[in-house]
Structures are given as C-alpha cells and as structure tokens.
Amino acid sequence: MYILHINKYYPPWIGGIETIVADIAKYLQSQETDNTSLVCQHPKGTWGKEQIGGVSVVRAKTTGILFGMPISFVFFSEFSKQAKKADHILIHHPFPLGLLAYLLCGHNKPFSIFYHADIVRQRFVARLLSPLWNYSFKHAKNIFVTSERLKGNSPWLKKYQNKCVTVPLWIQASPPETKDRDMQQIESIRQTYGTPLVLSVGRLVYYKGYEYLIEALQHTKAHALIIGTGSNRKKLQNLLNKYQLEKQVHIIDPVNNLDPYYDAADMFVLPSINEAEAFGIVQLEAMSHGLPVINTNLKTGVSEVSLDKITGLTVEPKNAKELARAIQYLMDHPDIRKQYGQEAHKRFLNHFSKDRSLGIIKQTICKSL
C-alpha cells in the first residue's frame, strides 16, 4: 500500500498539524506501508526531496504566501506524479492548494481528508472557495475530525456527518517512571516567576486570547508565565505595563524542554477566544503532567479535551472576570486543584492514546481501498 500525504509544511518546521502529519506518516511506514509526504517549501527552508524518519518528503518550490497559504506552481506537477503511484491520498485541511491539486491532478484516486479546523479569520476566502470544499467533502472516502464537537458544530461538515470519523489528537509523553524531574530547575522556575504559578503555552496570536488572561490576572494574586512567540508579543507586553503586572506576569520565548515548566506550575490556562483553536493540544501536555486545566467553551474540541469540573474548569471565551474567578477558585482550593490534576492525568492516559488514534486512521483507510 502506498499512501500520499498532502499538507502545507512538514517537520522540522514547527507546527501542531505538521507534527500530526509526520506521526501518521511514520506510523504507517512502520506498518509496512510506503509513504510520501508532498508539502510546500517553507519560507525559511529549502525545496527538494529527502528522507525523514524513513518517510520520503517532497518539498515543492514556493513562490510566495497569500492569505497565510503558500503559492507553488510546481506543486501541481509533483502532485500529479505522486498521485499516479498512490493507492490512497490523505489531504490535511485547511489547505486549499492540496484540494485544488487533487481536483486538477488527482487521477480519480481514492482520498480522505483530515479536517483539523474551520477557516475562521479568512471567512471571505472560505466562502469564495466553498465549491471546492463541497466537491472535496462530497467525493472524499472519509473525513477525519479531532472531536465530536468539531464534527457536530462545523457548518462545513453538516451535510457529511456519515463520512466523519473522530480521531482524538495525541502527544508522545514519557512514562512517569522514565521521566527525569530536575527538582533544582523546577524550584528555580518557581522562585524566578513566583507562586502559585499559572502557566500558558502557545503562539502569541489573536485567537489565543492572552489579553483576557492578562486582564484576569489583575484580579488575582497568582503569578503567571506565558511561553511563546508571535505577532501579538508587543501588544501583550504593553498590557502588562498598562496594568502594572510586570512583576506578576512574565512572557518568555519558547524553550527546548517544557517539562520542568509544567512540573513547576500549579495550573494551566488555555484562554482561546474563537474556533481557530480546534483542539488545544497543549492541554494534553499539561494533563500528562497532572495539571488542572482552565479552558474556554468554544464550539470545537477544546472543552472536550479537558472536562469542566472533572479535570479543570471551563469558562466562557472573552470573559476576563469569569477567568479570574476560575483561577482564584483553584488557588483557594488546593484539594480540588489536586483532584482535578489527578483526573486530568487519568483522562490523558485513557483517552488520548497515540497508537489507538493512529490505528483508527490505518483501519479506516484500509477499508477504503
């Protein structure tokens, strides 16, 4: 069996979807399946062919970026060449170039779509391309979705519920007994940034809602550490200055090893404000470390990952006062905080198995051949 994977980029370029694409390709490769990942050249990278983890990766030369998507004319000819050999094509969405390439050069090969998220910010573009979406969803053998909430609430998937297969996302976490806890570094983090410590990790972009977290922290005595980089960094720093929170809240660049930061924290907050946050995979990282999670009640899978009043608390998006109350509640109730953290770890182990999710993808594709 030969599977062709289609996505915008591929590791080593950092991104949640890119990591998922690589995990699927490497897993199928280990199951005696030949895999090629056709992607675009990253703006900071090179183009051409290479082998990564046993997977053949083809990076098509890119001429520019439009609405956040790479533009590549070579992509179409390379797609046609690879599709001729493929038994099945797995296209990761949102990636209009991939769907268009299949329409023009797919040779009527069976294909599935991995639906990661709705297009939220470029709604006009999404509406403009709606004929392409509908054609693709209608003809796809399967549509993989990451949560039941995304499946049920996405306006684009309403007509295709019978094709949707729910596959929860995953991370590869080390078993507790093999994890080295650097107690000296953990203590250093707590002394540097203060306690109790609220942790948040993610790109500093509009839909992450960090401005509401910063506003909420005015009304608590918690200290907070936000780890990430992005276009909103200056705006968030200005808010810290405005609210005089420079000593209480810190923003630092991404670090190579997040483990000691999760271990040093007392709770994790994901304050996302719209459906561009389809899952919130960082919640799994926090839950694997036994942290209670405060998330937001979006129409996506975010609140399906960490459950309200079981593994943490769920608040309404863009509501700084409610977020402040949730943080303060966990600060004031250490026993409940501990209980939620324990349940979070159990839920991570029981519901977000990498092998289980990848096995579902393989079985579903095999049935389509």
N, C-alpha and C positions, 0 to 999 in steps of 0.2 A: 504494500500500500504506500502510495506517495501522496503526501499532504503538502499543499502550498498555503503558507500563512501570509496574510496581507495586513500590513499596518503602516502607520506613519513613520515610526522610527523603531530602532532595536538597540538593546544594550550594546556598548557600555553607556549609552545616553540614558540619564536617569529619568524615570517616569513610572508611575504605577502601572499603566497599560503596557508599557514596554517590558516591565518585569513579568507581567502575566503572560504576554506573548512568548517570551523566552522560556518560561516554565512549561507552558503547554508543548512547545516545540521540542524541548529537551526530554520531557516525559514521553512523548510519542516516539521520539528517536530511541529511547531506552526500551520501548515495546516492539522493537524490530520493525519500525516504520520509518521510511525515508522522509525527511522534512527539509523544505527550503522556505526561508522567510524572505519575502520580497518587500523592501521598505524604501523610503527615500533617504537620500543623503542628508544628514543633519547639518544645519548651517555651519557648525564648528568642526565638522568631520570630513572624511574623505569618502569617495564613492568607489564601487568595485565589488569584488567577491571575496569572501573569506569564510573560514570555518570557526565557529564559536561554540564550544561545548559539544562538539560533534554535529552541530546543525549548520547547514550551508546558509549563509546570509548574503543576499544580493542587495546592495545599496545603489539605487538609481540616482544618477546625477540630477541635482535640483538647481533650478534657475532663480528661485525666489520664494517668498512667502506671501500668501493672500488670505486674509481673514483667519490667520493662525494656521493655515494649511500649506504644506509645501507644494510647489508647482514643478512638475517634472514631465517633460515630453518623452524622455527615454523610458519612463515607467510603463507606457502603453506597449511598446515593442517587447520589453522584457516580460511584461505580464503575459502577452500572447505566447511567447516562447516557453515560459514555465507552465502555463495553463495546459498546453498541449500534452505535457507529460503527466499532469496531475490526475489522481483518482478523485480527489476532493479538495475544495478550496475553502479556507476559513478566513473570512474577512472581518476585521475588527472595526467597529463603528463607534463614534463618528469619524469617518474618513471618506469623504465624497469621492476623492480620486480613485480609491480602491473599488468602490461600487461602479463608478463610471467606466473604469478599465474592464471590469467584468462584463458590463453591458456591451462594450465595443469589441472586446478581445477574449471573452471567456470560453469560446468554443462550446457553449452549452454544457460545460462540465458541472456536475452537482456541487453546490456550495452551501455553506452555513454562514450565519452572521453572529458574531459575538457583540451583543448590544451593551456597551459599557455605560452610556448615559445619553439623555436627551441633549440636543443643542439648545442652550439657554441664552447665551449672550448674542449670538448672531441669528436671532429669530427670523429676520428677513431672509437671510440666506437659506435657512431651513425651509421656509415656505416656498422660496423660489425653486428649491431642489425637491420639493415634495413628490413630483412624478418619478424621480429617480428612487426616492425612498420606497414609495409604494410598489414600484416594479420589483425592487430588490427584495422587499419583505414578502411579496406575493410568491416569488419564484424560489426563495431560499428553502432548503430542506428543513432547516432548524434555525431557531433564533435563541441563542443562549443569553440569559439575563442573570444578573447577580443577586436579585432579591425578588420576593413576591410583591413587595410594594412597588418596585420599578415596573414590574410586569403589569400590575393592575392599574397603575396611575399614569403611565406614559401615554399621551394622546396618540403617538405614532404606532403603538402596539395593540390598540383596542381591537382592530379587525383581525389580528393574527395570534390571538391567545392560544389557539390549538397548536401552534408551532413552537411556542415558548417553552424552554427547558431551563429551570432555575439551577444555577451553579454558583453557590456562595464563593466569594473570593477567599484567599488564603495568604498566609505568610509561612516561611520556614523558620520555626522557633526552636532553639536548642532545648532539650530536656532539662528540667531544673537541676538534676544531679550532675549534668556535664557543664553547667554554666558557672564560670568563674566570676564571683562577685568581688569586685575591687572595693572593699569596705573603706579603704583610705580615700579613694576617689569619690565614692558616694558621700562620705562625710564632708569632703572638701566642697562638693557641689552644694550641699545643704548650708554650709557655712557661708559660701560665696553669695548665694541667691536668697537665703532666708527660709524660714519655715513658719507655718505649714506652706508647702510648695505646690502650686498649681502648674502643671506642665501642658503645653500645647506644641504640636509639631506640624509643620506644613508650609506650603508656599505662601508667601505674603501677597496674595491676590484678592480681588474684590469679593469673591464668593465665600471666602473662608470666614468672614465676619469678625476679624480680630478687633476691629474698632469697638464692637459691642462687648467683647471680653475686657478690653481696657477700661471702657466706661463702667462696667460692672465692678471691676476691682476697686474703684473709688469707694464703694460701699461695703467693702470687707477689709479684714486685717490680713488677708492672705498675701503671700508673696507669689510672684508668677514668673515663669520663664517660657518665652516663645522662641522656638528654634526654627529658623527658616530664612529664605531669601526671596525677593521678588519685587515687583513694581510698586507695591504699597509700603515699602520699608520707611521711606521718608515721612509719609503721611502718618504712620503709626507712631514714629518717634516724636513727631510734632504733638500728637495727642498725649503722649507721656509727659511732655513738657507742659502742655496746657493744664493737665490735671495734677501736675506736680507729683508724678508717680515714678520718677526716675530711679529712686532708691528701692521701690517696691516691685517694679516690673522691669524685666530685662529682656531684650531681644538680641539673640546671637545668631551667627551664621551656622549652617548645617555642620554637624560633626560626623566623624567617621564611625564612631561607635556610640549608639544611643542607649545601650543597655544601662550604664550607670546612671543616666539621667532619669530613665523610667524607674529604676530602683530607688532613686533619691526622692522622687515625687510622692505626694500624698494623694493626688487625684489627677485625672486627665480631662481636659476640656476640648471638645470639637465644636466651635461656635458657628458653623457654616450657616449661610443665610438663604441659599436657593438651590435648585435642583441640579446645578452643575456639580454639586457634591453628591455623587450617585451611591456611594458606599461608605467611604471614610475608612480606608484600610488601616490607617494609623490607629484606629480603635483596637484592631486586633493586636497590634504591637503592645499597646497599653494593657489590654486584657491578659496577654500572655505573661505579663509581669505582675498580675494580680492587682491592677489599679482599678478603682471605680471610675466610670466614665460619665461625664455630663455631655450630652449631645443635644441636637435640635430636632424638632418634629417636622421634618421635611417629607415630601411625598415619595422619596426614594428609599433606598435600603438602609439609610443611616441609623434610624431608630430601630431597625430590625436586627442590627448587629449587637448593640448594647441595649438592654431592655430596661424601660422605666421601672424604678422601684424594685428591680431584681439585681441588675449588675451596675446600676448607677441611676442617674436621673435624666429625664428628657424635658427640655423647656421649649417654648415657642421661639422661632428664629426672630432676630432683630429686637429682642426684648431684654435689654440690659438689666432691668430691675429683677426680672424672674431669674436670670442667670446669676445675679448676685445672691439672691436668696438660696439658690441651689448650692452654690459654693459655700456660703456661710453655714448652711444646714449640715453639709458633710464635715466642715470644720468643727462644728459644735457637737457632733455625734460620732465620735471615733469608733464606737462599736458597730454602728450601721455602716460606716465607711469601710471597716474591715470586712464585714459580712458581704457587702456589695463587691469588694475586691476579690474575695474568695469565690463568689458565684461567677464573677467575670472570668476568672481563670478556668473554672469548670466549663463554662459555656464555650470558651475558646477551644478547649481540648475536644469537646464533644460535637461541636457543630461546624468547625472550620478546618476540617482535615484536608490537607493538600492532596493526598493520594485519593481520597474519596471524590473530590471535585474533578480532578483530572481523569479519574476512571469514568465518571459520568460523561465527560466530553468524548472520550475514546469510544465508549459503547454506543453513544448516540450517533457519532459519525459512521461507525462500522455498520449500523443498521440502515444508514442512508445509501450505502454503496450497492 
